[in-house]
Amino acid sequence: MTVCILVSPLEASDPTPTDGRLQVVDPGSPQVSVLDLGVTRGDGVFEVLGVVGGHAQAVDAHLSRLQNSAMMLDLPAPDLEAVRAAVLQVVALSEPVPEMLVKIVLTRGVEDAEPAAATCWVIGLPAGDHEEERRRGVSVVLLDRGYPHDISSRAPWLLTGAKTLSYAVNKAALREAARRGADDVVFTSSDGYVLEGPTSTLLARFGTRIWTPAIAQGLLPGTTQAAAFEFFATQGLSTSEVLLRSGQLADADALWLASSVRMLAPVRSVDGWEVPVDQELTAAANAFLLGRVE
Ligand SMILES: Cc1ncc(COP(=O)(O)O)c(C=O)c1O
């Protein structure tokens, strides 16, 4: 059974004790108003975190990114302890399964409501089976995101780098990949830099160096990428954020897409040309990522 918890009131300034803010609701019945700005405008933010063996992963990292996304949208500061309690309660009330995911949604709330109040819910969902992608890898296409790589400083109102509810573009890119016979996407900037996937961070190995495109290019800071960097450091590999030209990908010794829940999916081809897959390193990295209990 799917478990859903409404968190309300959500503002960090509200004195209501955390217990009084969480309400377990039926996810199959209506919970959100048709006037909610998250529904009508995609005006809100979200997070998705993996749960492995009943343990919610990287909760602090996801909460801090939720807070940052909320700040970028000028949403009221959410009570992170109430959200954390909801995440843990969703996991505790869910049927024990090897892997699941928890989604946190935070919207600007009902339009013109007095007083204004954010809407927030936390829901546990099945994780799907990602074994095949973790092992065999994914084919990707490069798609132009249409912005130069310095867009976030030139036009911060575009909210690049925030995990907003407006993921229609990301979904459209994935459909375009499917039309081209590929599994996934790596966005490029209009001036030729490699960015990120619609739901993942790109990692590249060049010899003993592991690189990821710099988040200053308006990218979402990946929690999985951060944890993967910890793993690669234990393997004696150096890690850094860089500006990477799309032409450089052809020289990579390995590429991965990193994301919560799926973890590291090796890239086996880009626009039809083959990329080497390092099965051993990938399996070790995924074992590390799945085994995290921080
Ligand atoms: C645009 C984007 N980049 C990167 C990621 C990977 O982030 P994480 O590893 O924290 O799941 C996501 C996750 O959905 C994403 O949507």
Ligand as a Chemical Component Dictionary entry (heavy atoms), coordinates in Angstrom:
data_LIG
# 
_chem_comp.id                   LIG 
_chem_comp.type                 NON-POLYMER 
_chem_comp.pdbx_formal_charge   0 
_chem_comp.three_letter_code    LIG 
# 
loop_
_chem_comp_atom.comp_id 
_chem_comp_atom.atom_id 
_chem_comp_atom.alt_atom_id 
_chem_comp_atom.type_symbol 
_chem_comp_atom.charge 
_chem_comp_atom.model_Cartn_x 
_chem_comp_atom.model_Cartn_y 
_chem_comp_atom.model_Cartn_z 
_chem_comp_atom.pdbx_ordinal 
LIG C1 C1 C 0 18.105 17.714 -13.446 1  
LIG C2 C2 C 0 18.668 16.699 -12.493 2  
LIG N1 N1 N 0 20.004 16.595 -12.356 3  
LIG C3 C3 C 0 20.549 15.694 -11.519 4  
LIG C4 C4 C 0 19.748 14.812 -10.781 5  
LIG C5 C5 C 0 20.393 13.796 -9.870  6  
LIG O1 O1 O 0 20.226 14.175 -8.525  7  
LIG P1 P1 P 0 20.279 13.112 -7.358  8  
LIG O2 O2 O 0 21.539 12.336 -7.540  9  
LIG O3 O3 O 0 20.306 13.917 -6.121  10 
LIG O4 O4 O 0 19.075 12.244 -7.494  11 
LIG C6 C6 C 0 18.370 14.900 -10.874 12 
LIG C7 C7 C 0 17.509 14.013 -10.095 13 
LIG O5 O5 O 0 16.352 13.836 -10.366 14 
LIG C8 C8 C 0 17.805 15.865 -11.752 15 
LIG O6 O6 O 0 16.483 15.983 -11.889 16 
# 
loop_
_chem_comp_bond.comp_id 
_chem_comp_bond.atom_id_1 
_chem_comp_bond.atom_id_2 
_chem_comp_bond.value_order 
_chem_comp_bond.pdbx_ordinal 
LIG C1 C2 SING 1  
LIG C2 N1 SING 2  
LIG C2 C8 DOUB 3  
LIG N1 C3 DOUB 4  
LIG C3 C4 SING 5  
LIG C4 C5 SING 6  
LIG C4 C6 DOUB 7  
LIG C5 O1 SING 8  
LIG O1 P1 SING 9  
LIG P1 O2 DOUB 10 
LIG P1 O3 SING 11 
LIG P1 O4 SING 12 
LIG C6 C7 SING 13 
LIG C6 C8 SING 14 
LIG C7 O5 DOUB 15 
LIG C8 O6 SING 16 
# 
